[in-house]
Amino acid sequence: MTATLLDGQAVSRRLLDETAERVARFRDRHGRRPCLATVLVGDDPASHTYVRMKVNRSAQVGIESRRVDLPASTSTEQLVKVLHDLSTDPQVDGILLQHPTPAQVDERAAFEAIAPGKDVDGVTGASFAAMAFGSRGFASCTPAGIIRLLDAYDVPLRGRRAVVVGRSAILGKPVGMLLLARDATVTYCHSRTVDLAAHVAEADIVVAAVGVPELIRGEWIRPGAVVVDAGYNPGNVGDVEFDAAAARASLITPVPGGVGPMTIAVLLAQTVDAAERHEAS
Ligand code: NAP
C-alpha cells in the first residue's frame, strides 16, 4: 500500500471533542442540554445498531437523546404525525429519522415532516436547497463529513476533477453539490453511466457512494488520486477494491473507520448548531 489513510476515527474524535466543549458552554449559558430525537421504525438490526451508536455518542458529548421507537407496521400518516409533534416540541432541538424506513412508508413525505430548523441530518428539501444555494441550513451528514475529512488532510478541491459514483438524494447528489461549491469540477456517475471505468480514471478525487461491494476496481484509479469510499456493505466491505486502489491512490479512506465516524460527528455538531439557533430565535 502506498496511500496514506484518511483517518475518519481520528478526525471525528477532534470534532466530537470540539462538540463536547460547545455542549458544555451551551449548558452553562442556557441551563439545559441540546436534545436530539431519534426516530426508528421497525426491527432492522443494522438500523438499531446505528441508532444505538448515535445515542451513545450523544451521551459521550453531553447531548440529551429522546428515543422514539415505532413498530414496523407504522403508516406514513402515523410517522408524519410523530415527526410533526417533535418538530413543534420546544424541548427538542434536532430530529433524526433513521432510514431506510419500512417499504409501506413514503420516506420522502416523512422527511418533509421534519422542521427545517431541526433537520440536523440534512434530509429535507429545504436542506438540499440550502446545500445547492450555499445558503444557511443543515448539510447532509455524510457529504459534510466527507468534505471535513478532505479538509482535515488539506486536499485541494478548487479546479480538481471530482467523480461521484452514486446520485442518491442524501449522499451522492449533495456530496457533488458541496464539491461544486468548493470549485471542483464534478461528474456524477450512476447505474446508467456508460464506461464507468473511463470516468473514474479521469478523477483527481473519487467518491464512491453506491452500495455495491468493490464495484470500483483498483486499476481504474489514476495514480495519486484521492479515494473516498462511503460505501458500507456486509462484512465491512466498501464500494472500492481497497488493496488495489490503495496501491495507486495518494490518500484513501479505510472501511470501516473512514467516512462512517465522520457522519455521526457531523450529526452531533449540527445538533448543537440547531440548539444554538433555537435559543437565539
Ligand atoms: P442508494 O440510494 O441505493 O444509491 C445508490 C446509487 O448508486 C444510485 O444512484 C445508483 O444509481 C448507483 N449505482 C448502483 N449500482 C451502480 C453501478 N453498478 N454503477 C454505478 N452506479 C451504481 O444508496 P445510498 O443511500 O446513497 O448509499 C450508498 C452507499 O453508501 C451504501 O453502501 C450505504 O450503506 C453507504 N452509506 C454510508 C453512510 C455512512 O455514514 N458511511 C451513510 C449513508 C450511506 P441509480 O441512481 O441510477 O439507481
py3Dmol code that shows the C-alpha trace and the ligand (Angstrom):
import py3Dmol

protein = """\
ATOM      1  CA  MET A   1       0.000   0.000   0.000  1.00  0.00           C
ATOM      2  CA  THR A   2       1.378   3.404  -0.904  1.00  0.00           C
ATOM      3  CA  ALA A   3      -1.600   5.590   0.012  1.00  0.00           C
ATOM      4  CA  THR A   4      -1.977   7.432   3.305  1.00  0.00           C
ATOM      5  CA  LEU A   5      -5.188   6.637   5.183  1.00  0.00           C
ATOM      6  CA  LEU A   6      -7.825   9.336   5.570  1.00  0.00           C
ATOM      7  CA  ASP A   7      -8.382   8.505   9.222  1.00  0.00           C
ATOM      8  CA  GLY A   8     -12.024   9.297   9.946  1.00  0.00           C
ATOM      9  CA  GLN A   9     -11.698   7.970  13.505  1.00  0.00           C
ATOM     10  CA  ALA A  10      -9.033  10.496  14.408  1.00  0.00           C
ATOM     11  CA  VAL A  11     -10.632  13.441  12.606  1.00  0.00           C
ATOM     12  CA  SER A  12     -14.083  12.663  14.015  1.00  0.00           C
ATOM     13  CA  ARG A  13     -12.649  12.425  17.541  1.00  0.00           C
ATOM     14  CA  ARG A  14     -11.397  16.013  17.235  1.00  0.00           C
ATOM     15  CA  LEU A  15     -14.835  17.158  16.032  1.00  0.00           C
ATOM     16  CA  LEU A  16     -16.532  15.258  18.899  1.00  0.00           C
ATOM     17  CA  ASP A  17     -14.161  16.901  21.417  1.00  0.00           C
ATOM     18  CA  GLU A  18     -14.978  20.335  19.979  1.00  0.00           C
ATOM     19  CA  THR A  19     -18.685  19.481  20.114  1.00  0.00           C
ATOM     20  CA  ALA A  20     -18.429  18.385  23.765  1.00  0.00           C
ATOM     21  CA  GLU A  21     -16.846  21.758  24.611  1.00  0.00           C
ATOM     22  CA  ARG A  22     -19.650  23.575  22.777  1.00  0.00           C
ATOM     23  CA  VAL A  23     -22.252  21.496  24.651  1.00  0.00           C
ATOM     24  CA  ALA A  24     -20.656  22.435  27.996  1.00  0.00           C
ATOM     25  CA  ARG A  25     -20.746  26.149  27.080  1.00  0.00           C
ATOM     26  CA  PHE A  26     -24.364  25.795  25.890  1.00  0.00           C
ATOM     27  CA  ARG A  27     -25.326  24.204  29.229  1.00  0.00           C
ATOM     28  CA  ASP A  28     -23.667  26.969  31.239  1.00  0.00           C
ATOM     29  CA  ARG A  29     -25.433  29.613  29.186  1.00  0.00           C
ATOM     30  CA  HIS A  30     -28.903  28.089  28.871  1.00  0.00           C
ATOM     31  CA  GLY A  31     -29.208  25.681  31.817  1.00  0.00           C
ATOM     32  CA  ARG A  32     -30.140  22.730  29.622  1.00  0.00           C
ATOM     33  CA  ARG A  33     -28.548  20.302  27.220  1.00  0.00           C
ATOM     34  CA  PRO A  34     -29.123  20.201  23.449  1.00  0.00           C
ATOM     35  CA  CYS A  35     -31.620  17.421  22.668  1.00  0.00           C
ATOM     36  CA  LEU A  36     -31.592  15.077  19.672  1.00  0.00           C
ATOM     37  CA  ALA A  37     -34.710  12.993  18.979  1.00  0.00           C
ATOM     38  CA  THR A  38     -34.066   9.731  17.125  1.00  0.00           C
ATOM     39  CA  VAL A  39     -36.974   8.040  15.378  1.00  0.00           C
ATOM     40  CA  LEU A  40     -36.649   4.391  14.428  1.00  0.00           C
ATOM     41  CA  VAL A  41     -39.364   2.439  12.618  1.00  0.00           C
ATOM     42  CA  GLY A  42     -39.246  -1.375  12.740  1.00  0.00           C
ATOM     43  CA  ASP A  43     -36.734  -4.008  13.778  1.00  0.00           C
ATOM     44  CA  ASP A  44     -33.943  -3.850  11.210  1.00  0.00           C
ATOM     45  CA  PRO A  45     -30.852  -4.895  13.220  1.00  0.00           C
ATOM     46  CA  ALA A  46     -28.465  -2.592  11.317  1.00  0.00           C
ATOM     47  CA  SER A  47     -30.764   0.405  11.896  1.00  0.00           C
ATOM     48  CA  HIS A  48     -30.972  -0.464  15.598  1.00  0.00           C
ATOM     49  CA  THR A  49     -27.179  -0.564  15.756  1.00  0.00           C
ATOM     50  CA  TYR A  50     -26.884   2.826  14.007  1.00  0.00           C
ATOM     51  CA  VAL A  51     -29.390   4.445  16.389  1.00  0.00           C
ATOM     52  CA  ARG A  52     -27.657   2.925  19.419  1.00  0.00           C
ATOM     53  CA  MET A  53     -24.300   4.279  18.193  1.00  0.00           C
ATOM     54  CA  LYS A  54     -25.811   7.752  17.733  1.00  0.00           C
ATOM     55  CA  VAL A  55     -27.419   7.698  21.186  1.00  0.00           C
ATOM     56  CA  ASN A  56     -24.147   6.516  22.798  1.00  0.00           C
ATOM     57  CA  ARG A  57     -22.083   9.162  21.034  1.00  0.00           C
ATOM     58  CA  SER A  58     -24.656  11.815  22.020  1.00  0.00           C
ATOM     59  CA  ALA A  59     -24.247  10.822  25.681  1.00  0.00           C
ATOM     60  CA  GLN A  60     -20.461  10.997  25.357  1.00  0.00           C
ATOM     61  CA  VAL A  61     -20.561  14.638  24.245  1.00  0.00           C
ATOM     62  CA  GLY A  62     -23.372  15.589  26.669  1.00  0.00           C
ATOM     63  CA  ILE A  63     -26.266  15.755  24.192  1.00  0.00           C
ATOM     64  CA  GLU A  64     -29.592  14.507  25.541  1.00  0.00           C
ATOM     65  CA  SER A  65     -31.385  11.826  23.489  1.00  0.00           C
ATOM     66  CA  ARG A  66     -35.080  11.301  23.058  1.00  0.00           C
ATOM     67  CA  ARG A  67     -35.627   7.837  21.561  1.00  0.00           C
ATOM     68  CA  VAL A  68     -38.845   7.163  19.700  1.00  0.00           C
ATOM     69  CA  ASP A  69     -39.111   3.535  18.555  1.00  0.00           C
ATOM     70  CA  LEU A  70     -42.136   2.704  16.420  1.00  0.00           C
ATOM     71  CA  PRO A  71     -43.470  -0.673  15.240  1.00  0.00           C
ATOM     72  CA  ALA A  72     -42.621  -1.986  11.768  1.00  0.00           C
ATOM     73  CA  SER A  73     -46.291  -1.617  10.772  1.00  0.00           C
ATOM     74  CA  THR A  74     -46.265   2.197  11.279  1.00  0.00           C
ATOM     75  CA  SER A  75     -48.038   4.031   8.446  1.00  0.00           C
ATOM     76  CA  THR A  76     -46.797   7.165   6.711  1.00  0.00           C
ATOM     77  CA  GLU A  77     -49.551   9.193   8.422  1.00  0.00           C
ATOM     78  CA  GLN A  78     -48.582   7.934  11.881  1.00  0.00           C
ATOM     79  CA  LEU A  79     -44.900   8.628  11.264  1.00  0.00           C
ATOM     80  CA  VAL A  80     -45.610  12.092   9.847  1.00  0.00           C
ATOM     81  CA  LYS A  81     -47.617  12.914  12.988  1.00  0.00           C
ATOM     82  CA  VAL A  82     -44.751  11.825  15.273  1.00  0.00           C
ATOM     83  CA  LEU A  83     -42.311  13.956  13.279  1.00  0.00           C
ATOM     84  CA  HIS A  84     -44.670  16.970  13.293  1.00  0.00           C
ATOM     85  CA  ASP A  85     -45.062  16.667  17.062  1.00  0.00           C
ATOM     86  CA  LEU A  86     -41.282  16.538  17.563  1.00  0.00           C
ATOM     87  CA  SER A  87     -40.916  19.481  15.165  1.00  0.00           C
ATOM     88  CA  THR A  88     -43.114  21.664  17.396  1.00  0.00           C
ATOM     89  CA  ASP A  89     -41.815  20.321  20.732  1.00  0.00           C
ATOM     90  CA  PRO A  90     -39.775  23.120  22.336  1.00  0.00           C
ATOM     91  CA  GLN A  91     -37.630  20.592  24.257  1.00  0.00           C
ATOM     92  CA  VAL A  92     -36.292  19.035  21.021  1.00  0.00           C
ATOM     93  CA  ASP A  93     -33.506  20.730  19.018  1.00  0.00           C
ATOM     94  CA  GLY A  94     -32.755  18.147  16.341  1.00  0.00           C
ATOM     95  CA  ILE A  95     -34.573  15.211  14.735  1.00  0.00           C
ATOM     96  CA  LEU A  96     -33.065  12.142  13.094  1.00  0.00           C
ATOM     97  CA  LEU A  97     -35.297   9.708  11.212  1.00  0.00           C
ATOM     98  CA  GLN A  98     -33.255   6.523  10.795  1.00  0.00           C
ATOM     99  CA  HIS A  99     -33.542   5.264   7.236  1.00  0.00           C
ATOM    100  CA  PRO A 100     -34.310   3.197   5.275  1.00  0.00           C
ATOM    101  CA  THR A 101     -37.850   3.035   6.656  1.00  0.00           C
ATOM    102  CA  PRO A 102     -40.102   0.008   6.015  1.00  0.00           C
ATOM    103  CA  ALA A 103     -41.482  -0.285   2.469  1.00  0.00           C
ATOM    104  CA  GLN A 104     -45.040   0.918   3.265  1.00  0.00           C
ATOM    105  CA  VAL A 105     -43.707   4.299   4.450  1.00  0.00           C
ATOM    106  CA  ASP A 106     -43.376   7.176   1.999  1.00  0.00           C
ATOM    107  CA  GLU A 107     -39.911   8.139   3.184  1.00  0.00           C
ATOM    108  CA  ARG A 108     -39.845  11.472   1.348  1.00  0.00           C
ATOM    109  CA  ALA A 109     -43.156  12.508   2.963  1.00  0.00           C
ATOM    110  CA  ALA A 110     -41.750  11.544   6.357  1.00  0.00           C
ATOM    111  CA  PHE A 111     -38.513  13.505   5.822  1.00  0.00           C
ATOM    112  CA  GLU A 112     -40.505  16.574   4.775  1.00  0.00           C
ATOM    113  CA  ALA A 113     -42.433  16.438   8.090  1.00  0.00           C
ATOM    114  CA  ILE A 114     -39.198  17.415   9.873  1.00  0.00           C
ATOM    115  CA  ALA A 115     -38.994  21.175  10.533  1.00  0.00           C
ATOM    116  CA  PRO A 116     -36.028  22.543   8.537  1.00  0.00           C
ATOM    117  CA  GLY A 117     -34.642  24.171  11.707  1.00  0.00           C
ATOM    118  CA  LYS A 118     -34.414  20.722  13.343  1.00  0.00           C
ATOM    119  CA  ASP A 119     -33.221  18.792  10.258  1.00  0.00           C
ATOM    120  CA  VAL A 120     -29.776  18.062  11.681  1.00  0.00           C
ATOM    121  CA  ASP A 121     -29.399  15.008   9.392  1.00  0.00           C
ATOM    122  CA  GLY A 122     -29.915  17.224   6.335  1.00  0.00           C
ATOM    123  CA  VAL A 123     -32.594  15.154   4.626  1.00  0.00           C
ATOM    124  CA  THR A 124     -35.348  17.676   3.823  1.00  0.00           C
ATOM    125  CA  GLY A 125     -35.843  19.515   0.559  1.00  0.00           C
ATOM    126  CA  ALA A 126     -35.058  22.751   2.436  1.00  0.00           C
ATOM    127  CA  SER A 127     -31.663  21.395   3.499  1.00  0.00           C
ATOM    128  CA  PHE A 128     -30.991  20.144  -0.028  1.00  0.00           C
ATOM    129  CA  ALA A 129     -31.754  23.627  -1.377  1.00  0.00           C
ATOM    130  CA  ALA A 130     -29.508  25.218   1.260  1.00  0.00           C
ATOM    131  CA  MET A 131     -26.633  22.990   0.111  1.00  0.00           C
ATOM    132  CA  ALA A 132     -27.361  23.787  -3.544  1.00  0.00           C
ATOM    133  CA  PHE A 133     -27.597  27.547  -2.985  1.00  0.00           C
ATOM    134  CA  GLY A 134     -24.856  27.712  -0.353  1.00  0.00           C
ATOM    135  CA  SER A 135     -27.355  29.353   1.997  1.00  0.00           C
ATOM    136  CA  ARG A 136     -27.836  28.824   5.733  1.00  0.00           C
ATOM    137  CA  GLY A 137     -29.184  25.397   6.619  1.00  0.00           C
ATOM    138  CA  PHE A 138     -28.050  21.937   7.556  1.00  0.00           C
ATOM    139  CA  ALA A 139     -25.934  19.756   5.301  1.00  0.00           C
ATOM    140  CA  SER A 140     -26.498  16.044   4.775  1.00  0.00           C
ATOM    141  CA  CYS A 141     -24.203  14.493   7.371  1.00  0.00           C
ATOM    142  CA  THR A 142     -22.243  12.022   5.263  1.00  0.00           C
ATOM    143  CA  PRO A 143     -21.471  14.535   2.481  1.00  0.00           C
ATOM    144  CA  ALA A 144     -20.497  17.201   5.027  1.00  0.00           C
ATOM    145  CA  GLY A 145     -18.366  14.619   6.842  1.00  0.00           C
ATOM    146  CA  ILE A 146     -16.574  13.774   3.598  1.00  0.00           C
ATOM    147  CA  ILE A 147     -15.721  17.446   2.961  1.00  0.00           C
ATOM    148  CA  ARG A 148     -14.477  17.856   6.552  1.00  0.00           C
ATOM    149  CA  LEU A 149     -12.300  14.759   6.151  1.00  0.00           C
ATOM    150  CA  LEU A 150     -10.789  16.080   2.904  1.00  0.00           C
ATOM    151  CA  ASP A 151     -10.204  19.473   4.552  1.00  0.00           C
ATOM    152  CA  ALA A 152      -8.501  17.835   7.535  1.00  0.00           C
ATOM    153  CA  TYR A 153      -5.901  16.455   5.106  1.00  0.00           C
ATOM    154  CA  ASP A 154      -5.679  19.728   3.141  1.00  0.00           C
ATOM    155  CA  VAL A 155      -6.839  18.059  -0.059  1.00  0.00           C
ATOM    156  CA  PRO A 156      -7.154  20.833  -2.644  1.00  0.00           C
ATOM    157  CA  LEU A 157     -10.609  20.902  -4.249  1.00  0.00           C
ATOM    158  CA  ARG A 158     -10.599  24.005  -6.447  1.00  0.00           C
ATOM    159  CA  GLY A 159     -10.301  23.099 -10.110  1.00  0.00           C
ATOM    160  CA  ARG A 160      -9.839  19.401  -9.339  1.00  0.00           C
ATOM    161  CA  ARG A 161     -11.803  16.766 -11.225  1.00  0.00           C
ATOM    162  CA  ALA A 162     -14.131  15.015  -8.805  1.00  0.00           C
ATOM    163  CA  VAL A 163     -16.084  11.932  -9.858  1.00  0.00           C
ATOM    164  CA  VAL A 164     -19.003  10.975  -7.615  1.00  0.00           C
ATOM    165  CA  VAL A 165     -20.338   7.458  -8.197  1.00  0.00           C
ATOM    166  CA  GLY A 166     -23.945   7.417  -6.929  1.00  0.00           C
ATOM    167  CA  ARG A 167     -26.681  10.047  -7.053  1.00  0.00           C
ATOM    168  CA  SER A 168     -28.943   9.435  -4.063  1.00  0.00           C
ATOM    169  CA  ALA A 169     -30.649  12.467  -2.529  1.00  0.00           C
ATOM    170  CA  ILE A 170     -28.880  12.081   0.809  1.00  0.00           C
ATOM    171  CA  LEU A 171     -25.393  11.134  -0.341  1.00  0.00           C
ATOM    172  CA  GLY A 172     -24.311  11.218  -3.986  1.00  0.00           C
ATOM    173  CA  LYS A 173     -26.110  14.367  -5.137  1.00  0.00           C
ATOM    174  CA  PRO A 174     -25.292  16.506  -2.097  1.00  0.00           C
ATOM    175  CA  VAL A 175     -21.627  15.498  -1.947  1.00  0.00           C
ATOM    176  CA  GLY A 176     -21.345  16.592  -5.589  1.00  0.00           C
ATOM    177  CA  MET A 177     -23.021  19.905  -4.740  1.00  0.00           C
ATOM    178  CA  LEU A 178     -20.665  20.524  -1.818  1.00  0.00           C
ATOM    179  CA  LEU A 179     -17.636  19.727  -4.014  1.00  0.00           C
ATOM    180  CA  LEU A 180     -19.010  22.062  -6.698  1.00  0.00           C
ATOM    181  CA  ALA A 181     -19.432  24.800  -4.086  1.00  0.00           C
ATOM    182  CA  ARG A 182     -15.720  24.383  -3.379  1.00  0.00           C
ATOM    183  CA  ASP A 183     -14.935  24.866  -7.091  1.00  0.00           C
ATOM    184  CA  ALA A 184     -14.257  21.251  -8.007  1.00  0.00           C
ATOM    185  CA  THR A 185     -15.304  20.127 -11.495  1.00  0.00           C
ATOM    186  CA  VAL A 186     -17.845  17.455 -10.723  1.00  0.00           C
ATOM    187  CA  THR A 187     -19.025  14.447 -12.740  1.00  0.00           C
ATOM    188  CA  TYR A 188     -21.829  12.256 -11.450  1.00  0.00           C
ATOM    189  CA  CYS A 189     -21.887   8.572 -12.398  1.00  0.00           C
ATOM    190  CA  HIS A 190     -24.771   6.179 -11.714  1.00  0.00           C
ATOM    191  CA  SER A 191     -26.239   2.859 -12.785  1.00  0.00           C
ATOM    192  CA  ARG A 192     -26.850   4.068 -16.354  1.00  0.00           C
ATOM    193  CA  THR A 193     -23.377   5.541 -16.838  1.00  0.00           C
ATOM    194  CA  VAL A 194     -21.556   4.167 -19.872  1.00  0.00           C
ATOM    195  CA  ASP A 195     -17.919   3.212 -19.221  1.00  0.00           C
ATOM    196  CA  LEU A 196     -17.679   3.951 -15.511  1.00  0.00           C
ATOM    197  CA  ALA A 197     -14.017   2.913 -15.563  1.00  0.00           C
ATOM    198  CA  ALA A 198     -13.094   5.692 -18.002  1.00  0.00           C
ATOM    199  CA  HIS A 199     -14.789   8.347 -15.847  1.00  0.00           C
ATOM    200  CA  VAL A 200     -13.129   7.136 -12.659  1.00  0.00           C
ATOM    201  CA  ALA A 201      -9.747   7.031 -14.400  1.00  0.00           C
ATOM    202  CA  GLU A 202     -10.038  10.798 -15.078  1.00  0.00           C
ATOM    203  CA  ALA A 203     -10.648  11.707 -11.440  1.00  0.00           C
ATOM    204  CA  ASP A 204      -8.356  13.557  -9.051  1.00  0.00           C
ATOM    205  CA  ILE A 205     -10.935  12.772  -6.346  1.00  0.00           C
ATOM    206  CA  VAL A 206     -13.208   9.712  -6.437  1.00  0.00           C
ATOM    207  CA  VAL A 207     -16.207   9.492  -4.112  1.00  0.00           C
ATOM    208  CA  ALA A 208     -17.846   6.065  -4.101  1.00  0.00           C
ATOM    209  CA  ALA A 209     -21.454   6.172  -2.837  1.00  0.00           C
ATOM    210  CA  VAL A 210     -23.065   3.129  -4.377  1.00  0.00           C
ATOM    211  CA  GLY A 211     -23.629   0.170  -2.062  1.00  0.00           C
ATOM    212  CA  VAL A 212     -22.094  -2.449  -4.372  1.00  0.00           C
ATOM    213  CA  PRO A 213     -19.081  -4.256  -2.855  1.00  0.00           C
ATOM    214  CA  GLU A 214     -15.800  -3.380  -4.595  1.00  0.00           C
ATOM    215  CA  LEU A 215     -17.546  -2.012  -7.688  1.00  0.00           C
ATOM    216  CA  ILE A 216     -14.699   0.479  -8.190  1.00  0.00           C
ATOM    217  CA  ARG A 217     -11.664  -1.528  -9.264  1.00  0.00           C
ATOM    218  CA  GLY A 218      -8.226  -0.521  -8.058  1.00  0.00           C
ATOM    219  CA  GLU A 219      -6.812  -0.492 -11.599  1.00  0.00           C
ATOM    220  CA  TRP A 220      -9.268   2.308 -12.542  1.00  0.00           C
ATOM    221  CA  ILE A 221      -7.742   4.728 -10.029  1.00  0.00           C
ATOM    222  CA  ARG A 222      -5.450   7.376 -11.503  1.00  0.00           C
ATOM    223  CA  PRO A 223      -2.062   7.228  -9.743  1.00  0.00           C
ATOM    224  CA  GLY A 224      -2.054   9.854  -6.987  1.00  0.00           C
ATOM    225  CA  ALA A 225      -5.839  10.277  -6.862  1.00  0.00           C
ATOM    226  CA  VAL A 226      -7.720  10.726  -3.578  1.00  0.00           C
ATOM    227  CA  VAL A 227     -10.281   7.978  -2.924  1.00  0.00           C
ATOM    228  CA  VAL A 228     -13.240   8.376  -0.549  1.00  0.00           C
ATOM    229  CA  ASP A 229     -15.305   5.240  -0.035  1.00  0.00           C
ATOM    230  CA  ALA A 230     -18.696   5.988   1.555  1.00  0.00           C
ATOM    231  CA  GLY A 231     -19.983   2.516   0.761  1.00  0.00           C
ATOM    232  CA  TYR A 232     -20.679   0.151   3.579  1.00  0.00           C
ATOM    233  CA  ASN A 233     -21.562  -3.401   2.639  1.00  0.00           C
ATOM    234  CA  PRO A 234     -21.905  -6.553   4.733  1.00  0.00           C
ATOM    235  CA  GLY A 235     -18.580  -7.875   6.015  1.00  0.00           C
ATOM    236  CA  ASN A 236     -17.018  -4.406   6.381  1.00  0.00           C
ATOM    237  CA  VAL A 237     -16.500  -4.156   2.627  1.00  0.00           C
ATOM    238  CA  GLY A 238     -16.620  -0.822   0.839  1.00  0.00           C
ATOM    239  CA  ASP A 239     -17.525   0.117  -2.734  1.00  0.00           C
ATOM    240  CA  VAL A 240     -13.834   0.310  -3.681  1.00  0.00           C
ATOM    241  CA  GLU A 241     -11.431  -2.594  -4.120  1.00  0.00           C
ATOM    242  CA  PHE A 242      -9.309  -1.346  -1.233  1.00  0.00           C
ATOM    243  CA  ASP A 243      -5.893  -3.034  -1.572  1.00  0.00           C
ATOM    244  CA  ALA A 244      -5.539  -2.457  -5.303  1.00  0.00           C
ATOM    245  CA  ALA A 245      -6.816   1.142  -5.022  1.00  0.00           C
ATOM    246  CA  ALA A 246      -4.506   1.886  -2.082  1.00  0.00           C
ATOM    247  CA  ALA A 247      -1.532   0.822  -4.220  1.00  0.00           C
ATOM    248  CA  ARG A 248      -2.305   3.687  -6.646  1.00  0.00           C
ATOM    249  CA  ALA A 249      -4.040   6.400  -4.618  1.00  0.00           C
ATOM    250  CA  SER A 250      -2.280   9.130  -2.614  1.00  0.00           C
ATOM    251  CA  LEU A 251      -4.977   9.162   0.088  1.00  0.00           C
ATOM    252  CA  ILE A 252      -7.770   6.672   0.739  1.00  0.00           C
ATOM    253  CA  THR A 253     -10.433   6.079   3.387  1.00  0.00           C
ATOM    254  CA  PRO A 254     -10.471   2.738   5.183  1.00  0.00           C
ATOM    255  CA  VAL A 255     -13.791   0.872   5.567  1.00  0.00           C
ATOM    256  CA  PRO A 256     -14.718   0.969   8.371  1.00  0.00           C
ATOM    257  CA  GLY A 257     -13.069   3.947  10.086  1.00  0.00           C
ATOM    258  CA  GLY A 258     -13.220   6.447   7.221  1.00  0.00           C
ATOM    259  CA  VAL A 259     -16.484   8.130   6.302  1.00  0.00           C
ATOM    260  CA  GLY A 260     -18.741   6.417   8.879  1.00  0.00           C
ATOM    261  CA  PRO A 261     -17.393   8.062  12.062  1.00  0.00           C
ATOM    262  CA  MET A 262     -17.450  11.475  10.348  1.00  0.00           C
ATOM    263  CA  THR A 263     -21.187  11.123   9.682  1.00  0.00           C
ATOM    264  CA  ILE A 264     -22.091  10.755  13.372  1.00  0.00           C
ATOM    265  CA  ALA A 265     -19.728  13.542  14.424  1.00  0.00           C
ATOM    266  CA  VAL A 266     -21.325  15.959  11.934  1.00  0.00           C
ATOM    267  CA  LEU A 267     -24.814  14.945  13.131  1.00  0.00           C
ATOM    268  CA  LEU A 268     -23.921  15.895  16.694  1.00  0.00           C
ATOM    269  CA  ALA A 269     -22.150  19.130  15.709  1.00  0.00           C
ATOM    270  CA  GLN A 270     -25.243  20.113  13.725  1.00  0.00           C
ATOM    271  CA  THR A 271     -27.461  19.278  16.731  1.00  0.00           C
ATOM    272  CA  VAL A 272     -25.532  21.866  18.755  1.00  0.00           C
ATOM    273  CA  ASP A 273     -25.857  24.345  15.850  1.00  0.00           C
ATOM    274  CA  ALA A 274     -29.631  23.754  15.901  1.00  0.00           C
ATOM    275  CA  ALA A 275     -29.825  24.226  19.676  1.00  0.00           C
ATOM    276  CA  GLU A 276     -27.866  27.491  19.482  1.00  0.00           C
ATOM    277  CA  ARG A 277     -30.118  28.784  16.667  1.00  0.00           C
ATOM    278  CA  HIS A 278     -33.170  27.628  18.649  1.00  0.00           C
ATOM    279  CA  GLU A 279     -32.088  29.666  21.698  1.00  0.00           C
ATOM    280  CA  ALA A 280     -31.222  32.672  19.534  1.00  0.00           C
ATOM    281  CA  SER A 281     -34.612  32.724  17.807  1.00  0.00           C
TER     282      SER A 281
END
"""
ligand_1 = """\
48
NAP
P -28.743 4.316 -2.853
O -29.827 5.266 -2.512
O -29.058 2.875 -3.076
O -27.994 4.889 -4.147
C -27.021 4.140 -4.799
C -26.529 4.880 -6.007
O -25.563 4.064 -6.655
C -27.620 5.171 -7.050
O -27.501 6.492 -7.511
C -27.358 4.148 -8.146
O -27.648 4.615 -9.457
C -25.857 3.967 -8.039
N -25.459 2.663 -8.571
C -25.979 1.455 -8.277
N -25.350 0.495 -8.986
C -24.433 1.101 -9.744
C -23.478 0.657 -10.682
N -23.351 -0.637 -10.987
N -22.687 1.560 -11.274
C -22.781 2.878 -10.968
N -23.663 3.373 -10.073
C -24.487 2.489 -9.475
O -27.612 4.315 -1.741
P -27.108 5.470 -0.711
O -28.084 5.633 0.375
O -26.644 6.660 -1.465
O -25.848 4.708 -0.096
C -24.753 4.298 -0.893
C -23.743 3.559 -0.026
O -23.272 4.426 0.992
C -24.298 2.338 0.713
O -23.281 1.359 0.815
C -24.602 2.865 2.104
O -24.542 1.855 3.097
C -23.480 3.843 2.276
N -23.774 4.926 3.229
C -22.847 5.148 4.196
C -23.061 6.157 5.099
C -22.027 6.395 6.145
O -22.273 7.097 7.103
N -20.839 5.856 5.983
C -24.201 6.935 5.044
C -25.131 6.712 4.019
C -24.895 5.698 3.118
P -29.159 4.965 -9.951
O -29.482 6.297 -9.345
O -29.028 5.008 -11.424
O -30.027 3.863 -9.433
"""
view = py3Dmol.view(width=600, height=400)
view.addModel(protein, "pdb")
view.setStyle({"model": 0}, {"cartoon": {"style": "trace"}})
view.addModel(ligand_1, "xyz")
view.setStyle({"model": 1}, {"stick": {}})
view.zoomTo()
view.show()
